[in-house]
């Protein structure tokens, strides 16, 4: 029986990384969140399918080179860089390839049948990742939203992202019954004292890893798309140097977390968790390159998934 498309693509990618990128099977397993046995089987399958020579000769190997540079520069454990499929290299154009890579990484982690708690971010990128995730029955998996919700009906809303994961895995899910951005710091403290919100935040401490998108500031951002901030408030972010959002935490261009203004009104993941848990961040589109670089500079990321154009821009700006 021929392998399905997803397996075939993964087989080609692993063969490329092993034979062109020069990575060991153990290194590939770490980068892609797969077991060593799974990587070994994929390499063997590539040989049996007779695709190794064709694949190695036709896949752009510079993506593996970019992965290695990012790993060395930012102290990452895993990194996946995919070729850009369309021009211009915007979020919409590169999203399918990046989301597919993110879904493959998540699926690899979910192959373990052990009980598992996974922190999950929100936004359009994470929405596309979970949509691309094949069904995999993991009733012992629990998915916890890393941020408050958008107060808008959208597939990118944390509730919908978690619900999609539950549907595809038959696992359990928990989302915060509170908005991502509240009116003032006092309201934020009030929400955090609610038992349901407090329990969800506490449960994130049990996460074996956390997968999130990277939000940017400016045109096309989720702040604008979901009317979370008005024009005056968005201008305030610009004045304070904010360029990125990392699970409800604002970051400036130098990778410093911002603790003033709108940051005091956001219900995001605790900084302690960003710094102590395994965090994999994913982003698509050149408009997010500054946000991606800022997120990497925080030193909080263990894994990074993006496109060639974003990786090149991040390294150029660095």
N, C-alpha and C positions, 0 to 999 in steps of 0.2 A: 504494500500500500504506500502511495506517495505521501510525504510529509505535508501537512497543511501549510498555508502561506506564512503564518506567524512563525512556525517552527523552521521553515525554509529560510526566512529572513534572519532568524537568530543564528542558524547554522552558518550562513554566509558571514555574518558579522563576527562570530567567534573565530572562524577560519581566518578572516582578514586580520583580526587583532593578533592571532597567534603567529601566522606565517609572514605577514607584512609588518605588523607593529612590533614583532619580536617579544611579545609578552608571554610569560609562562601561564599555564592553565590556572595556577593558583592566583596570579595577579588578575586574570580575566574574571575569575569567580568573585574576587573582592570588588572590582570595579562595577560589575553588573549585578551584584547582589544574588549570585547563583551559587549553588553548591559545587564543589570541585568535581564531584561525580557527574553532575549535569553538564559541566563544561567538557569533561572528558568524552561523554556520550555524543555531544554536538560535534566535536572534532572528528570523532570516529564516523559519525553519520555523514559529515561533509566528504570524507574520503570515499565512503561507500556510494554516495550519490554522484561522485565524479565532478563535483562543482569547485573543488579547491583551486585548480589552475585558472579557470574562468573567473572566479571571484577575485582571486588575488590580483589578476592582471587588470581588472576593470574598476576596482573600488578606490576612491581617493584616500590614500594612506595618510594624508596630512592631518586628518581628524584624530588619529591615534597620537600623532606628534603633539597636537594641541592639548589633548588630554594629559599627556605626560608633563607638558610645561605648566599647565594649571595645577596639577597635583603637586609638583615641586614648588611652585611659587606660593601657593596658598595653603599648603599643608593638608591637602585633601586625602581621603582614603579611597574614594571612588569617583569616577568622572566618566560621563558619556557625552561625546560631541558627535552630532549627526550632520551630514551634508545638507546644505540649503537646497530646497527643491524648486523654489520659485523666485522670481525677481518682481518687485523689490523685496528685500529680505525683512518684511514686516512681521508682526505677530500673527496676522491672519495667514500669511504665506508660508511661514515656517512651522506653524502650530501642529499640523498633522504629523510631521516627522518627529518633532520633539515630544509630543504627547504619546506617540507610539513607543518611543524609547523609555519614557517615564512609566508607561503601563507595563512594559517588559521588565523593568527593574522591580516594580512593585509585585508583579506576578512571581518573579524569582524569589523574592522574600517570602511570599505567601505559600510557596511550595512546602515549607516546613509545616508539619502537622501538629507541632507543639502549640500549647496555648500562647497567644500573642496579643499584646496591646499595641496599637499603632496610632500615633498622632497624625491627624490629617488637616492640611490647610484648606483654604477656600479660594475662590476666584476662578477666572475663566480657564487658566491653564490646568489647575487641578481638576476642574470639571471635565475637560477633554481627556485627561489622563484616565479617570475612572470610567469614562464612557468607552475608552479604547481597551480597557482591561477585560480579558476573556473571563467567562464564568469559571470560578474555581471554588468548590465547596470547602469552606473553612469555618465550621460552626463554632470553633474554639477561638476565633479571632474577634477582637473588639476594636472598634474604630472610634477615636475621640476627636472631636473638632478642636482645633488649636486656637480658634478665635470666636468672637461673637458673630451674630448674623447681620445681614445687610438690610433687613426690613424691606426687601423687594423680592418679588416672585421671579426667580431666575435659576437656571441650572447651576450657576456659579455660587449660589448661596450655600453656606455650610450645611444647612439642613438637607439640601438636595444632593450635595456631594456625598454625605454620609449615607443617605437613603439609597443612592445608587450602589454604594459598596455593600450595603446589607443585602440588596437584591441579588448582587452577583456572587456573594460569598456565603449567604445564609448565616452570617455572623451577627454580632450585636453592634449597636451604634449609639453614641451619645453626643448631643450637641448642646451648646450653651443656650439657655432661654433668656438671652440678653442681646442687645445690639452691639455691634462692633464699636460704634462711636456714640457716646452719650452727650448730654448737654453740658455737663461740667464735672469737675473732679469729685464733687460730693455725690453726684449720681453714680459715678463709677464705684465709689466705696460702698454705696448702698447695694448695688447689684452684687458686688463681690461678697457681701455678707449673706446673701440668699443661699440657702442650703443646696439647692439644685445646681446653682452656678459653682459654688464652692466645691461640691463633690466632683463635678466634671473637671475643674482645674486640678484638683488633687489626683484624679485618676490619670492625668497626663504624666505624673511622676512615675507611673508604672510602664510607660511606653518603652518598648525595645528600640524603636526608631520613630522619627517624625519626618513626614514628607510634606513640604510646603511649596507654594509658588513664591515668586518675588514680585512685589508690586512696585510700580514706578510712579513718579509724580509728573503731572503735566497732561497734555492732550492724549486721549485714549486710555487714561488710567482708570482703574476701577472706582476711585474716588469720584471721578466725573461720570462714568458710565452708570453708576447706581445712585447718583445724587447724594452721596454721603457727606460731601462738603460743598458749600456754596463758593462762588468765585473769590470772595474776600478771604475765606478760610484757606482756599488753595493757594492764594497769593501769600498768605502768612507762612505756609510751608516753604515756599520758595525763599522768602526773606530769612528764614532760620536755617537755610542750607540743606533742607531735607531732600533727598533724591530717591529714597527707597522705603518700602514697608516690608518688614520681615515678620510675618505672623502677628500683626498688630503692634509691632515695635518700629518706630521711625528711626532712620539711619541717615547720616549726612555723607557727603562724598568721600570723606576720609575713613569711613567705616565706624564712626562713633555713634553710639545710640543717643538720641535726643530725648531729654526728660522735661521739656517745657512746653507750654502752649497746648496744642491739640494732642500731643502725646499723653498728657494727663487725663484725656477723655477717652482713651482707647482701651477696649477690653481685649487684650492680646495675650499671647503666651508669655509666661514668666521668663525673664532674662536668664534666670538660673537654669531653666530647662534648655534654652537655646545653647547655653554654654556647657551643659553636662550630659545631654543626650545626643545620640547620633542623629544629625539633621541632614536631610537630603533636600536641596532646593532645585527647582526646575523653572526655566523661563524660556520664552520664545520671542523673537523679534528684536531688531536693532534698536528700537525705541527703548528697550530695557537694558541696554549695555551699561549705562552709568549705574543703574540700580543693581545690576548683577555684580559689577566691580565693587560697589559699596558693600553689598552683602558678603562677598568673598573677603573683603578687608576686615570685617568684624572678627574673623577667626572662629566664628561659630559653626561654619559649614563643614561637614564631613564628606558630603557628596554633592556633585553639581551636574545637572543635565541641561544641555542647551544645544544651540546650533553652531556651525562653523563660523558664521559671520559675527555672532555675539562673542565667541571665544577669541577670535582675532582682534576685535575691537577692545575687549577687556585687556588683553595683553599689550596692545599698542598704547592704550591710555596709561597702563601701568608703567 
